[in-house]
Amino acid sequence: MTKIQIFVYIILIIFFINLLTAQNNQSKVYQVKYISAENVYLDAGKLQGLNVGDRLLIKRNGQTVAEIEVKYVSDHSASCSITNLTLSIQAGDKAYMHKSNAKPDTVSVTTGIKGNQPDIQKDIKPITPPSSGRKRSPFSGTFSLQYYYWKDLYETQLDFSQPTLRLSLRGRRLWGKDFNLRIRARLRHNQRARSLNSNAPEQEWRNRIYEISFSYDNINAPINYQMGRIISNKFSGVGYIDGLLLQYNASTKFHAGIFGGSQPQWQYSSFQTSIQKYGAYLNYVSGDYSGGRFESTLAAAGEYHGSTVSREFIYFQNSFYLSQKWTIFQSAEMDLNRSWRKEVAGEDVSLTNLFVSAQWNILKNLMVGAMYDNRQNYLTYETRSLADSLFDEALRQGFRGNVTVILPQNYRLFGNFGIRKRDTDTETTKSYAAGLSKVNFLMPNFRLYINAAGFSNFFTNGINYSFIVGKYFGNRINIDLAYGGYRYSLKADDSQRINQWARINFLSDIIGKFFLSGQYEYDWGDDMKGHRVLAEIGYRL
């Protein structure tokens, strides 16, 4: 069976799954699992009905302490930003759905969801503005100063320091309309005790603008747009664009769009005009995460250096969710080769990237998953002079399975196993991992996490392990203590290397929306010995 046939069969299977009948799901109460300097992490994800953009109210003893918005969601966890804060959030606080992204503008906190959907907690009320009567700011995010330092105790002149300035800003519904602003940027300076090579000089700036975009997002309007440095979740494989995206909404389900601009420099994301990128896409969305949801995007994109082709490809992405039972995601890229690309590839069409993952909730407390990953590197105008051997196969190719079991008292046990074998390999690469976690272990706000992993391939084999305990003290201070290590052996001479580390993490709210975090780590072993320090002070908007 050829790669093209496999690609076609996967597409047919995913569209067939979309014909299944979705079931409704009762709304739930979630729990805060962990708080970092910038994010709040919940103990639930897509399989429990959360979606990117959902807003939740954090409550403790019946009192609303904060409002959060889901920024990233996996199957069983979600990362959220704080949009409004009245009291410090603690691990174990309850999170209630305030506004769901599944059906825009249909959630009423006092009356529930319109239609035949279940009501949300009717006694929940939105956070009121401060007593001064000022309107809540449409901006949220964090601004922080970070400093990293490594002190080498082996006296090999590998001391390293790195001050960093970070900004993450989001403006929603500016001027009371559906205008949005997104800025994510980082300024960083690297200082080494000595120059290592041409790519690692003694001093250098490594600044990045990840995103700076202005958009109009209204699913009920005929035209939406986004401009600046942008990336779309609908076709993430297309990558970043410095330019403009226009989307036509034929309905709430069908969308079509075009985009064009320049391609940011691939290594450090700096602005450049030498590579132009153009393309178009079709998008279809049906259902929502409260029952069943299917989304499919077909995109075509081209990258050009003047009149020279850099890359032309088709990107196809599908995701399917069925009522806390199934989650399936697939992405694929097919390169259309002409000019110098055809000479290198030796064929007109190449299936360069294929990724498929599925998660199945067999029982309430038992989940299993599987993944096939055949994503490969590809040549572009900027990298076409590199050795062919670097692009023959990607190291991420292979299969992986995982299982998660929720034990009594909410202990969470997980394990996974993966294999990979390339045509040129004489031995299969194997990797495995297992872990156990528990929130409110022995006492309130006390966390436990144990993890172990290992690998084996033609060159070496090894294991790594970690043990973490953490606790919240009062409303403002969190401390984690951790110990871990790794050891590996080289098969060529049967030599063994052993390394260990001990770490302490600290996070605290200082005054108002200011926060302070820090980490100290001591490393010792055959490969390294030294002190590692990371400190950050920031402000939550």
C-alpha positions in Angstrom: 0.0 0.0 0.0 1.5 3.4 -1.0 1.6 6.5 1.2 -1.0 8.2 -1.1 -3.4 5.3 -0.6 -2.9 5.4 3.2 -3.6 9.1 3.1 -6.8 8.7 1.1 -8.1 5.9 3.5 -7.5 8.0 6.5 -9.5 10.8 5.0 -12.4 8.5 4.3 -12.3 7.0 7.8 -12.5 10.5 9.4 -15.4 11.6 7.2 -17.2 8.4 8.0 -16.8 9.0 11.8 -18.4 12.4 11.3 -21.6 10.7 10.3 -21.9 9.1 13.8 -24.5 10.5 16.1 -23.2 12.7 18.9 -24.5 12.5 22.4 -25.1 15.4 24.8 -23.0 15.8 27.9 -23.9 17.2 31.2 -22.0 20.3 32.3 -19.4 19.8 35.0 -17.5 21.5 37.7 -13.7 21.4 37.3 -10.9 21.7 39.7 -7.7 23.8 39.7 -4.7 21.5 39.6 -1.8 23.9 39.5 -0.9 27.6 39.2 2.2 28.9 37.5 3.4 32.5 37.1 1.2 33.0 34.0 -1.3 30.2 33.8 -3.9 28.2 35.7 -4.1 24.5 35.0 -7.3 22.5 35.3 -7.7 18.8 35.9 -10.0 18.4 32.8 -9.7 18.9 29.0 -11.5 18.2 25.8 -12.8 14.9 26.9 -14.5 16.7 29.8 -16.1 19.3 27.5 -13.6 22.2 27.6 -12.7 24.2 24.5 -10.2 26.9 23.7 -11.9 30.3 24.4 -14.2 29.0 27.2 -14.4 31.2 30.2 -14.8 29.9 33.7 -15.3 31.4 37.2 -13.0 30.2 40.0 -15.0 29.9 43.3 -13.9 29.1 46.9 -16.4 28.6 49.7 -19.1 30.1 47.4 -17.1 33.2 46.7 -15.9 34.1 43.2 -12.2 34.8 43.3 -11.2 35.0 39.6 -12.2 34.5 36.0 -10.1 32.5 33.6 -10.0 31.7 29.9 -8.9 28.4 28.3 -5.8 29.0 26.1 -4.7 25.5 25.4 -6.6 22.2 25.9 -5.5 18.6 25.7 -7.5 15.5 26.3 -7.3 15.6 30.1 -6.0 19.0 31.1 -6.3 22.7 30.2 -4.1 25.7 30.5 -5.9 29.0 31.2 -5.0 32.7 31.5 -6.4 34.9 34.3 -8.7 37.6 32.9 -9.9 39.0 36.2 -8.5 38.4 39.7 -10.0 39.5 43.1 -8.3 36.9 45.4 -5.3 34.5 44.9 -6.2 31.2 43.2 -5.3 28.0 45.0 -5.0 24.4 44.0 -8.2 22.7 44.7 -10.4 25.7 43.9 -13.5 24.9 41.8 -14.0 26.2 38.3 -17.5 26.7 36.8 -18.3 27.3 33.2 -19.1 31.0 32.7 -19.2 31.3 28.9 -18.6 28.5 26.4 -16.8 28.9 23.1 -18.8 26.1 21.7 -21.9 28.2 20.9 -20.9 31.9 20.8 -23.2 34.3 22.5 -25.7 31.6 23.6 -24.7 31.2 27.3 -26.6 33.1 29.9 -25.3 32.8 33.4 -28.7 33.3 34.9 -30.8 31.3 32.5 -28.5 28.6 31.1 -27.9 27.6 27.5 -30.7 28.3 25.0 -32.3 25.3 23.3 -32.2 21.7 24.6 -28.8 22.0 26.3 -28.5 21.6 30.1 -28.4 24.6 32.4 -25.2 25.9 33.8 -25.0 26.7 37.5 -27.7 29.3 37.8 -26.4 30.9 41.0 -23.1 31.9 39.3 -22.8 35.6 38.6 -20.1 37.3 36.6 -17.4 39.1 38.5 -18.5 42.7 39.2 -16.2 45.6 38.4 -14.3 47.3 41.2 -16.2 49.6 43.5 -14.7 52.6 41.7 -17.2 51.9 38.8 -14.5 51.7 36.2 -15.2 49.3 33.4 -13.1 46.1 33.2 -10.1 46.5 30.9 -10.3 44.5 27.6 -6.6 43.7 28.0 -5.1 40.7 29.7 -1.7 39.1 29.8 1.6 39.2 31.5 4.8 41.4 31.4 7.9 40.0 33.1 11.6 40.2 33.6 13.4 36.9 33.8 17.0 36.0 34.6 18.7 32.7 34.0 22.2 31.7 35.2 24.3 28.6 35.0 27.5 28.3 37.0 29.8 25.5 35.7 31.8 23.8 38.5 33.8 21.6 36.2 35.9 24.7 35.2 35.3 24.1 31.5 34.3 27.8 31.0 30.7 27.0 30.3 29.2 29.7 32.5 26.1 31.2 31.0 23.7 34.0 31.8 20.5 35.0 30.0 18.3 38.0 30.9 14.9 38.0 29.2 12.1 40.4 28.8 8.7 38.8 28.0 5.4 40.2 26.9 2.1 38.4 26.3 -0.8 40.8 25.7 -4.3 40.1 24.5 -7.1 42.7 23.8 -10.6 41.4 23.3 -13.6 43.2 22.0 -11.8 46.5 21.6 -14.1 49.6 21.5 -17.0 47.2 22.3 -16.7 45.5 18.9 -15.3 42.2 17.7 -11.8 43.6 17.3 -8.9 41.7 18.9 -5.2 42.4 19.5 -2.6 39.7 20.2 1.1 40.3 21.0 3.6 37.7 22.1 7.3 38.7 22.1 10.6 38.1 23.9 13.8 40.0 24.1 16.8 37.9 25.2 20.5 38.4 25.6 22.9 35.4 25.8 26.2 35.9 27.6 28.8 33.0 27.5 32.1 32.7 29.3 33.6 31.9 25.9 32.6 31.5 22.3 31.6 27.9 21.5 31.3 28.2 17.7 30.0 30.6 15.0 26.4 29.8 16.0 27.1 30.3 19.7 29.3 33.4 20.1 30.3 34.9 23.4 27.5 37.5 23.3 24.4 37.7 21.2 20.8 38.9 21.1 18.1 36.4 20.4 14.8 38.4 20.1 11.6 36.9 18.9 8.2 38.2 17.9 6.0 35.1 18.0 2.8 37.0 17.2 1.6 40.5 16.7 -1.8 40.6 15.1 -5.0 42.7 14.8 -8.1 40.9 13.9 -11.9 41.2 13.4 -13.6 37.9 14.5 -17.4 37.7 14.2 -18.7 34.4 12.9 -22.0 36.1 12.0 -20.3 38.7 9.8 -19.7 37.9 6.2 -16.0 38.9 6.3 -13.4 38.4 9.0 -9.7 39.4 8.8 -6.4 39.1 10.6 -3.2 41.1 9.9 0.3 41.3 11.2 2.4 38.2 12.2 -0.3 35.6 12.3 -0.8 31.8 12.6 -4.2 30.1 12.3 -5.3 27.0 14.4 -7.3 26.0 11.4 -4.2 25.1 9.4 -1.3 25.3 11.8 0.9 23.3 9.4 1.1 26.3 7.1 3.1 28.1 9.7 3.6 31.8 10.4 2.8 34.6 7.9 3.7 38.3 8.0 0.8 39.6 6.1 -3.0 39.5 5.8 -5.7 36.8 6.1 -9.3 37.3 4.8 -12.1 34.8 5.7 -15.5 34.6 4.1 -18.2 33.1 6.3 -20.7 31.4 4.1 -22.5 30.2 7.2 -21.6 29.4 10.8 -20.3 26.0 9.5 -18.6 26.8 6.1 -15.7 29.2 5.8 -13.3 30.1 3.0 -10.2 32.2 3.2 -7.1 33.5 1.4 -3.8 34.7 2.9 -0.6 36.3 1.7 2.6 37.9 2.9 6.2 37.0 3.7 7.7 34.1 5.5 9.5 34.9 8.8 13.1 33.7 9.0 12.9 30.0 9.9 15.6 29.8 12.6 14.9 32.9 14.7 11.6 34.2 13.4 13.0 37.5 12.3 11.2 39.6 9.7 12.3 39.1 6.1 10.8 39.9 2.6 12.9 37.5 0.5 10.4 34.6 0.9 6.8 35.2 -0.1 3.9 33.0 1.0 0.4 32.8 -0.5 -2.5 30.4 -0.2 -6.2 29.6 0.4 -8.2 27.3 2.5 -11.7 25.8 3.1 -13.0 25.1 6.6 -16.0 23.2 7.9 -17.1 23.0 11.5 -20.1 21.1 12.8 -21.3 20.5 16.4 -19.6 21.5 19.7 -17.7 20.0 22.6 -20.9 19.6 24.7 -21.8 16.6 22.4 -20.0 15.9 19.2 -17.8 18.1 17.1 -16.1 17.7 13.7 -13.8 20.2 12.0 -12.0 19.8 8.7 -9.6 22.2 6.9 -8.1 21.9 3.4 -5.4 24.4 2.6 -3.0 25.0 -0.3 0.1 27.2 0.2 3.1 28.2 -1.8 6.4 29.8 -0.7 8.6 31.6 -3.3 12.0 33.3 -3.4 11.3 35.7 -6.2 10.5 33.5 -9.2 12.1 30.4 -7.6 9.9 27.9 -5.8 10.7 27.3 -2.2 7.8 25.0 -1.4 4.3 24.3 -2.7 2.1 21.9 -0.7 -1.4 20.9 0.3 -2.3 20.7 4.0 -5.3 18.7 5.3 -6.4 18.7 8.9 -9.3 17.0 10.7 -10.4 16.7 14.3 -13.3 14.8 15.7 -14.7 14.7 19.3 -17.6 12.5 20.4 -19.2 13.0 23.8 -16.3 12.2 26.1 -15.7 8.9 24.3 -13.5 9.5 21.2 -11.0 12.2 20.2 -9.3 11.9 16.8 -6.9 14.3 15.2 -5.2 13.9 11.8 -2.9 16.2 9.8 -1.1 15.6 6.5 1.0 17.5 4.0 1.5 16.7 0.4 4.4 18.5 -1.4 3.8 19.3 -5.1 7.3 19.1 -6.6 8.5 21.0 -9.6 11.7 22.7 -10.7 14.6 21.9 -8.3 12.3 20.2 -5.9 11.4 17.5 -8.4 15.1 16.9 -9.1 15.7 16.3 -5.4 12.5 14.3 -4.6 12.4 12.3 -7.9 8.6 12.4 -7.9 5.8 14.9 -8.7 3.9 14.5 -5.4 5.4 13.5 -2.0 3.5 12.8 1.2 6.0 14.6 3.5 4.0 14.7 6.8 1.4 12.4 8.3 0.2 12.5 11.9 -2.8 10.6 13.4 -3.7 10.4 17.1 -6.8 8.9 18.8 -8.0 8.8 22.4 -10.7 6.5 23.6 -12.4 6.7 27.0 -13.2 3.0 27.5 -14.6 3.6 31.0 -15.0 6.6 33.2 -11.7 5.9 34.8 -9.8 4.3 32.0 -8.5 6.0 28.8 -6.3 4.5 26.1 -4.7 6.2 23.1 -2.6 5.6 20.0 -0.5 7.7 17.7 1.2 7.3 14.4 3.8 10.0 13.5 5.5 10.2 10.1 6.3 13.9 10.1 9.5 14.5 8.2 11.8 17.4 7.5 11.5 18.9 4.1 13.8 21.0 1.9 13.1 24.7 1.2 15.0 27.4 -0.6 16.8 28.3 2.6 17.9 24.7 3.4 18.2 23.1 0.0 22.0 23.2 0.2 22.2 21.0 3.3 23.2 17.3 3.1 20.5 15.0 1.8 21.1 12.6 4.7 19.7 15.2 7.1 16.3 14.9 5.4 16.0 11.2 4.6 13.9 10.4 7.7 12.7 12.4 10.7 13.4 11.2 14.2 9.7 11.5 15.1 8.5 8.7 12.9 6.9 5.8 14.7 4.0 4.5 16.7 3.1 5.2 20.3 0.4 4.0 22.7 -0.7 5.3 26.1 -3.0 4.4 28.9 -4.4 6.5 31.8 -6.1 5.0 34.9 -7.8 7.1 37.5 -7.6 5.1 40.7 -9.7 5.6 43.9 -9.0 8.8 45.8 -8.3 10.5 42.4 -4.8 9.0 42.0 -3.8 9.2 38.3 -1.6 6.5 36.8 -0.3 6.7 33.3 2.0 4.8 31.0 3.1 4.9 27.4 5.3 2.9 25.0 6.6 3.8 21.6 8.6 2.2 18.7 10.4 3.6 15.7 12.3 2.0 12.9 13.7 3.5 9.8 14.8 1.6 6.7 18.4 2.4 7.5 18.2 1.3 11.1 19.5 -2.1 12.2 17.7 -2.0 15.5 14.3 -0.7 16.5 14.2 2.3 18.8 12.0 1.8 21.8 10.9 4.3 24.5 8.6 3.9 27.5 7.4 5.9 30.5 5.1 5.6 33.5 4.0 7.9 36.3 1.7 8.5 39.2 0.2 11.9 40.3 -2.1 13.0 43.1 -3.6 16.3 44.2 -4.4 16.8 47.8 -2.0 14.0 48.8 -2.2 13.3 52.6 -3.3 16.9 53.2 -5.1 19.8 51.4 -3.1 21.6 48.6 -0.2 19.0 48.8 0.8 17.4 45.4 2.7 14.3 44.5 4.2 13.4 41.1 6.4 10.4 40.3 7.7 9.7 36.8 10.1 7.3 35.1 11.1 6.8 31.5 13.6 4.9 29.4 14.8 4.3 25.9 16.9 1.9 23.8 18.4 2.2 20.3 21.3 1.0 18.2 23.8 3.5 19.9 22.7 3.7 23.5 20.1 2.9 26.2 19.1 4.8 29.3 16.6 5.8 31.9 15.5 9.0 33.6 13.3 9.5 36.7 11.9 12.3 38.8 10.0 12.8 42.1 8.2 16.0 42.9 6.2 17.2 45.9 4.6 20.6 46.2 2.3 22.5 48.5 0.4 25.8 48.7 0.9 27.9 51.8 -1.9 30.3 52.5 -3.3 32.1 49.5 0.0 33.4 47.9 2.9 31.0 48.1 3.6 27.7 46.3 6.7 25.6 46.8 7.8 22.5 44.9 10.7 20.2 45.8 12.0 17.8 43.2 14.8 15.2 42.8 15.7 13.3 39.6 18.4 11.9 37.4 19.2 10.0 34.3 21.7 7.4 33.3 22.7 6.0 30.0 25.2 3.6 28.5 27.0 3.7 25.1 26.9 0.3 23.4 30.1 0.9 21.4 32.3 0.7 24.5 29.8 -0.3 27.2 30.6 2.9 29.2 28.0 4.3 31.5 27.2 7.9 32.4 25.2 8.9 35.6 23.8 12.3 36.3 21.5 13.7 39.1 19.8 16.9 40.1 17.8 18.5 43.0 15.5 21.4 42.5 13.3 23.8 44.4 10.6 25.9 42.7 9.0 29.0 44.3 5.9 31.1 43.2 4.3 33.9 45.1 1.9 36.8 44.5 3.6 39.9 45.9 1.3 42.9 45.9 -1.9 43.1 43.8 -1.2 41.6 40.4 2.6 41.4 40.8 4.1 38.0 41.1 7.6 36.5 41.8 8.8 33.1 40.8 12.2 31.4 41.1 14.0 28.1 40.7 17.3 26.8 42.0 18.8 23.5 40.8 22.0 21.7 41.6 23.3 19.3 39.0 26.1 16.7 39.6 27.3 13.7 37.7 29.5 12.5 34.8 28.4 15.1 32.3 27.8 18.3 34.3 28.2 19.8 37.7 27.0 23.2 38.7 24.3 25.6 40.0 21.3 26.6 37.9 19.2 29.7 38.9 16.1 31.1 37.3 14.2 34.1 38.7 11.3 36.1 37.3 9.3 39.1 38.4 6.2 40.1 36.5 2.8 41.8 36.4 -0.5 40.3 35.3 -2.7 42.7 33.4 
